[in-house]
Structure formats: structure tokens, C-alpha cells
Amino acid sequence: MKILLLKDPKDNDSGTDPYSKELGLYGFEATLIPVLSFEFISLESLFEKLSHPECYGGLVFTSPRALEAIKICLKENSKNEAWSKSLKQRWDTKPAYVVGKATASLVEEIGLTPQGEKSGNAEKLAEYICSREKPNSSALLFPCGALKREVLPTVLREKGIPLESLTVYQTTQHTDLQESLSSYFSQQGIPASVVFFSPSGVKFCLQHIQKLSGDFINHIKFAAIGPTTAEAMEAAGIPVSCTAESPTPQDLAAGIQKAFHLQNC
């Protein structure tokens, strides 16, 4: 049974994308198509702020791309040296709040200790932060994307917890997306399930998938990696057969398996 994953491949130690690997354990044949490209911006500004940990109460990360922006900064020898010598240790005395496991592992790669990784989405992370931070304390630094949702900033603002956002990347459609989708449908046919991993993925892919599927679109089970993506799918008129309980390969694979099992009952 074919599953189309609308995401970038992410290699783990075995060299296989963890989502593809997990779905394979259930007998699914997964194919990945990259949907998004990222342009990193304001990196000088980002490092300038990172150079002054005394001005902030901690860090907030809701996207792996924000960590990628920091890693790009640290490729410069002088910045890497400053980070290794003192900045890393000074930041590690403060919380580094993260939304999930992927972001947590990248925080660990730059030498910091993540907190809140079981949150799974921005709403739950905001609640977690509010349970640990005092109102009117030092601002939390929030490197983010141009398309960030306002859920987390709004909740923190309502609770009086200062947050300083800095846009460090912009999201655009992957240059090969349309060609990759056309090639997949012509060679593999209609997939049993299509999984969206972001609202941007819904925005950039849906029209192409509708066109390529034609009348067979009703045969496809559409799945979402989380509630935010599911909301975007529903708003676009797509019936959501499955939303992963948390954004992990295990929960997604189990959810898709359950969706097909219910169909066959």
C-alpha cells in the first residue's frame, strides 16, 4: 500500500528517513517528496542577540529551521569560538524551550539542554512555558519563520511573559515540487494515503494533487502530522482521516494503520 509523505527526507543513523522506516514496519511503501525550501535571513542580527544572553530569560524554538539558522551562524570560526568559549555555557543556565523531539535533538547538537519536548505543538508548549516563567521577567528570545503562527506569542502576551521574536527564515515552494508530484502520480499511480506535514504543504501541494488525482481523490486517505496541519486541511476542504497523536514516526504510522483498519472492519 503506497503512502506519499510530503516532506524532506531526514536521515537517521541507519540512513533511512524515520517516517519511511516506521511505515515500512506496517507494510506500507512510503515515498517522500520535498515540498518546502527555506531562505535564511537576519543571521547577523540573530548572532548579535545570541551574544548577549544576559539580556534574555531563555530561548524558544518551535521549528528545526530556527536551529539550522544558528548552526549556519556557528560555521564562522570566530562565532563558533565565541559560542564554545562562553556563550554556550551562559545560555545553558537558562531554559531552551522546544516543541518536539526533532527540535530537541538539534538544541542538544549546539550544546544546550532542551525543555518541553513532549509538548508536541505550540499551544501545549505555551502552556508549559507559562507554568515555569514569571510575568514581567526577562524576555525569551524566539527565532522563528516568517509564517509563524501567533498562538504561542498570544498566550505568552496574555500571561505577561515577554517574548522577543526574530524572523530568521522564509518559506517558499520547493522548485521541483510540481515536477516531482507529476512524476510520482504517473509512475506510481494514486497513493492509498497522502500525509501533510505543515499548513504550507497544504497550500503548495493541494491544487496539484487534486488535478493529478481527478475523480480518484475520494479514494485517498489524507493524514496530518498534527492539529495545526489538520486545521489547514479542513479549511481547504480536505477530509482528514488521521491526525498523529504526537508528531513522531511511531504515532503517524499507528494512526494511518488504524485509519485503514477501521475502513476494513
JOZI-V333925 format. One line per field, one symbol per residue. psi: psi as a letter, one per 40 degrees, with the letter a starting at -180 (. if undefined). A space follows every 10 residues. Layout:
psi=???
//
This chain:
psi=hhhhhgiihh hadeeihddd dddddeeihh hhhhdiihhh ifdddddddd egdeeieaih hehddddddd dddedhdddd dddddddddd deeiighida ddddddddde eihiieeedd iddddddddd eeiiifaiih hghiideiie ddddddddef hhhhihheii hihhdedddd dddddddeah idihhieidd dddddddddd dddbeedeeh hhiieidddd dddddeehhh dhhhdigidd dddddddddd ddde.
//
